[in-house]
Amino acid sequence: MEIDSNIFFKQVTLKISSSLDLQKAAARTLEYLRESIPADAISILYVDLARKKRYDLAKVQRKGYHIFHHLDT
């Protein structure tokens, strides 16, 4: 089934920004993505370009989730 890319990206944006609870937002996004593409996990990252570092904030998998509670400085 073909989906309009504007609708797809709008829905992904709405899902990922649906909650301040990262686990809930990522789970909703993963659920939506799985309707269109094969996906087993989704990660939320923060990239600090000035420090050239990547921070893992949350990861949701079909089997569960992990929330990273802090940023290393």
Backbone as CSV, one residue per row, in Angstrom:
resi,resn,N_x,N_y,N_z,CA_x,CA_y,CA_z,C_x,C_y,C_z
1,MET,0.829,-1.175,0.000,0.000,0.000,0.000,0.883,1.251,0.000
2,GLU,0.627,2.143,-0.927,1.368,3.402,-1.052,0.772,4.442,-0.110
3,ILE,1.634,5.165,0.600,1.156,6.213,1.503,1.769,7.538,1.069
4,ASP,1.003,8.593,1.157,1.473,9.934,0.827,2.578,10.311,1.816
5,SER,3.735,10.727,1.307,4.871,11.032,2.194,4.570,12.194,3.131
6,ASN,3.777,13.163,2.692,3.417,14.281,3.576,2.596,13.796,4.767
7,ILE,1.656,12.910,4.503,0.841,12.345,5.589,1.701,11.505,6.518
8,PHE,2.574,10.681,5.935,3.444,9.813,6.722,4.305,10.642,7.686
9,PHE,5.017,11.647,7.168,5.914,12.430,8.011,5.146,13.298,9.008
10,LYS,3.967,13.757,8.639,3.135,14.498,9.586,2.746,13.598,10.750
11,GLN,2.322,12.372,10.456,1.918,11.444,11.509,3.104,11.059,12.399
12,VAL,4.267,10.837,11.807,5.460,10.520,12.603,5.784,11.690,13.526
13,THR,5.711,12.902,13.003,5.974,14.094,13.825,4.983,14.199,14.971
14,LEU,3.719,13.955,14.693,2.701,14.008,15.748,2.935,12.934,16.800
15,LYS,3.334,11.736,16.385,3.573,10.645,17.346,4.780,10.943,18.227
16,ILE,5.891,11.383,17.603,7.127,11.587,18.370,6.994,12.767,19.326
17,SER,6.108,13.714,19.006,5.925,14.872,19.888,4.644,14.770,20.721
18,SER,4.081,13.584,20.805,2.797,13.396,21.486,2.882,13.402,23.011
19,SER,4.081,13.266,23.552,4.214,13.196,25.010,5.613,13.621,25.438
20,LEU,5.706,14.217,26.609,7.022,14.507,27.182,7.661,13.249,27.762
21,ASP,6.874,12.225,27.950,7.371,10.922,28.389,7.985,10.242,27.167
22,LEU,9.318,10.189,27.132,10.014,9.671,25.949,9.630,8.243,25.601
23,GLN,9.387,7.425,26.612,9.010,6.036,26.355,7.664,5.980,25.641
24,LYS,6.711,6.767,26.093,5.389,6.776,25.455,5.472,7.290,24.025
25,ALA,6.174,8.398,23.832,6.284,8.993,22.501,6.985,8.039,21.532
26,ALA,8.066,7.421,21.980,8.802,6.491,21.114,7.970,5.246,20.823
27,ALA,7.241,4.743,21.814,6.403,3.562,21.604,5.297,3.852,20.588
28,ARG,4.669,5.022,20.701,3.631,5.409,19.744,4.206,5.531,18.337
29,THR,5.399,6.107,18.248,6.049,6.266,16.943,6.412,4.922,16.345
30,LEU,6.968,4.043,17.153,7.329,2.711,16.664,6.088,1.967,16.177
31,GLU,5.016,2.046,16.932,3.779,1.381,16.542,3.295,1.890,15.176
32,TYR,3.351,3.195,14.985,2.930,3.765,13.706,3.877,3.343,12.579
33,LEU,5.177,3.415,12.828,6.152,3.035,11.798,5.966,1.593,11.353
34,ARG,5.660,0.713,12.310,5.512,-0.706,11.991,4.325,-0.970,11.058
35,GLU,3.397,-0.026,10.947,2.291,-0.179,10.007,2.752,0.005,8.563
36,SER,3.888,0.696,8.379,4.357,1.024,7.035,5.673,0.365,6.645
37,ILE,6.545,0.180,7.620,7.872,-0.375,7.326,8.255,-1.389,8.408
38,PRO,9.128,-2.336,8.079,9.597,-3.257,9.114,10.487,-2.498,10.112
39,ALA,10.116,-2.527,11.368,10.886,-1.837,12.401,10.757,-2.613,13.706
40,ASP,11.884,-2.863,14.344,11.890,-3.577,15.617,12.238,-2.675,16.794
41,ALA,12.807,-1.491,16.503,13.226,-0.599,17.587,13.292,0.833,17.070
42,ILE,13.251,1.751,18.024,13.443,3.170,17.710,14.237,3.777,18.861
43,SER,15.153,4.682,18.530,15.963,5.363,19.538,15.747,6.861,19.430
44,ILE,15.794,7.525,20.578,15.759,8.981,20.614,17.127,9.433,21.098
45,LEU,17.768,10.254,20.297,19.129,10.703,20.569,19.186,12.219,20.622
46,TYR,20.188,12.718,21.300,20.506,14.145,21.279,21.941,14.248,20.785
47,VAL,22.166,15.089,19.787,23.508,15.270,19.244,23.972,16.682,19.588
48,ASP,25.087,16.771,20.292,25.691,18.052,20.645,26.824,18.283,19.657
49,LEU,26.559,19.092,18.650,27.556,19.321,17.599,28.791,20.047,18.112
50,ALA,28.602,20.948,19.062,29.735,21.694,19.605,30.732,20.767,20.304
51,ARG,30.208,19.791,21.027,31.072,18.841,21.742,31.371,17.589,20.924
52,LYS,30.706,17.456,19.779,30.853,16.287,18.915,30.535,15.008,19.689
53,LYS,29.373,15.050,20.403,28.948,13.911,21.201,27.500,13.572,20.885
54,ARG,27.182,12.307,21.040,25.817,11.823,20.890,25.369,11.266,22.233
55,TYR,24.152,11.630,22.620,23.601,11.167,23.880,22.361,10.326,23.606
56,ASP,22.330,9.119,24.119,21.162,8.254,23.991,20.161,8.651,25.065
57,LEU,18.939,8.994,24.660,17.921,9.400,25.619,16.926,8.287,25.906
58,ALA,16.544,7.540,24.885,15.574,6.458,25.074,15.655,5.491,23.905
59,LYS,15.308,4.242,24.181,15.220,3.232,23.132,14.012,2.358,23.430
60,VAL,13.157,2.189,22.434,11.978,1.342,22.573,12.104,0.212,21.563
61,GLN,11.901,-1.010,22.058,11.930,-2.186,21.206,10.587,-2.876,21.310
62,ARG,10.323,-3.768,20.393,9.077,-4.528,20.457,8.956,-5.259,21.782
63,LYS,10.077,-5.641,22.376,10.074,-6.433,23.608,10.100,-5.591,24.878
64,GLY,10.344,-4.289,24.759,10.435,-3.466,25.956,11.114,-2.155,25.652
65,TYR,11.565,-1.479,26.689,12.172,-0.172,26.492,13.271,0.062,27.514
66,HIS,14.090,1.083,27.222,15.119,1.519,28.152,15.173,3.038,28.089
67,ILE,15.089,3.684,29.223,15.203,5.134,29.307,16.555,5.452,29.944
68,PHE,17.311,6.314,29.307,18.592,6.766,29.834,18.301,8.028,30.632
69,HIS,18.603,8.041,31.937,18.169,9.093,32.834,19.098,10.290,32.901
70,HIS,20.223,10.250,32.274,21.132,11.380,32.398,21.917,11.571,31.109
71,LEU,22.454,12.759,30.973,23.384,13.063,29.892,24.771,13.143,30.480
72,ASP,25.710,12.468,29.854,27.101,12.597,30.300,27.624,13.944,29.804
73,THR,28.293,14.654,30.682,28.810,15.961,30.270,30.301,15.911,30.130
